Amino acid sequence: QVQLVESGGGLVQPGESLRLTCVASGSIPSHYAMGWYRQAPGKQRELVAALLTDGTTYLSDPVKGRFTISRDNAKNTVYLQMNSLKPEDTAVYYCNTPVQAILPWGPGTQVTVSS
């Protein structure tokens, strides 16, 4: 069974950047779309970015223009480049299939944006 492990989070100041990485222990079929979710304290987990199998990218309105999602199938890896980070981006970030997560959730990676 595929296991997902997210990394790359940390504490940054507003305006700075982070690159998150999601590595799958097994092969993610290339026909699986992949996405990034986040869960802020006291809020539900939400999908913020997705890369569909036809190459189409989805970005939620709060992150549009600042985040970029990409994947490397050869490395079973999905990335989330986050630029111009804001305090409201603070959350635990997870990867999984969009819109319905069908893979076991990984531990997530904490992103904290604070001055």
C-alpha positions in Angstrom: 0.0 0.0 0.0 1.3 3.5 -0.8 2.4 5.6 2.1 2.8 9.3 1.9 5.4 11.4 3.7 5.4 15.1 3.6 8.3 17.4 4.4 9.7 20.9 3.9 7.6 22.8 6.4 8.9 25.2 8.9 8.7 28.6 10.5 9.0 31.5 8.1 8.2 35.2 8.1 5.5 36.8 5.9 6.6 37.1 2.3 9.1 34.3 2.4 8.9 31.0 0.5 8.9 27.3 1.2 8.9 24.2 -0.9 7.0 21.2 0.3 7.7 17.7 -0.8 5.5 14.6 -0.7 7.2 11.3 -1.3 5.2 8.1 -1.8 6.7 4.8 -0.6 5.3 3.0 -3.5 4.5 4.0 -7.1 1.7 6.5 -7.5 0.0 5.5 -10.7 0.5 8.2 -13.3 -3.2 8.3 -13.9 -3.8 9.5 -10.3 -4.2 13.2 -9.9 -2.4 14.5 -6.8 -3.1 17.4 -4.6 -2.1 19.3 -1.5 -4.5 19.9 1.4 -4.0 22.0 4.5 -5.7 22.0 7.9 -5.4 25.1 10.1 -6.2 24.9 13.8 -9.9 24.6 14.4 -10.7 24.3 10.7 -11.5 21.5 8.3 -9.0 20.2 6.0 -9.2 21.9 2.6 -7.8 21.2 -0.8 -5.5 24.1 -1.9 -3.8 22.7 -5.1 -4.2 19.8 -7.5 -2.5 18.6 -10.6 -4.8 16.7 -12.8 -3.8 13.9 -15.2 -4.3 16.1 -18.2 -1.8 18.6 -16.8 -4.5 21.0 -15.6 -3.7 22.8 -12.4 -6.2 23.7 -9.7 -5.4 26.3 -7.1 -7.8 27.6 -4.5 -8.5 31.3 -4.5 -6.5 32.1 -1.4 -3.3 30.6 -2.9 -3.8 31.5 -6.6 -0.8 33.3 -8.0 1.4 32.3 -5.0 1.5 28.5 -5.0 2.6 26.1 -7.7 2.1 22.3 -7.7 4.3 19.9 -9.7 5.2 16.3 -9.7 8.0 14.0 -10.7 6.6 10.6 -11.5 10.0 9.0 -11.7 10.6 9.9 -8.1 7.1 9.3 -6.9 7.2 12.9 -5.6 4.8 15.8 -5.6 5.9 19.3 -4.7 4.2 22.5 -3.6 6.1 25.7 -4.1 4.7 28.4 -1.8 5.8 32.0 -2.4 4.7 35.2 -0.7 3.5 33.3 2.4 1.0 34.9 4.6 0.1 34.3 8.3 -3.2 32.8 7.1 -1.2 30.1 5.3 -0.3 28.6 8.7 -1.5 25.0 8.8 -0.5 21.4 8.5 -0.1 20.5 4.9 -0.8 17.0 3.5 -0.8 15.5 0.0 -3.3 13.0 -1.3 -5.5 12.4 -4.3 -8.0 15.2 -5.1 -10.9 15.8 -4.5 -11.6 12.6 -2.6 -8.5 11.4 -0.7 -8.2 7.7 -1.4 -4.7 7.1 -0.1 -3.8 6.8 3.6 -3.0 10.2 5.0 0.6 10.9 5.8 1.8 12.8 9.0 1.7 16.1 7.2 4.2 19.0 7.6 3.7 22.1 9.7 4.0 25.5 8.1 4.0 28.5 10.3 4.1 32.0 9.0 4.7 34.6 11.6 6.8 37.6 12.2 
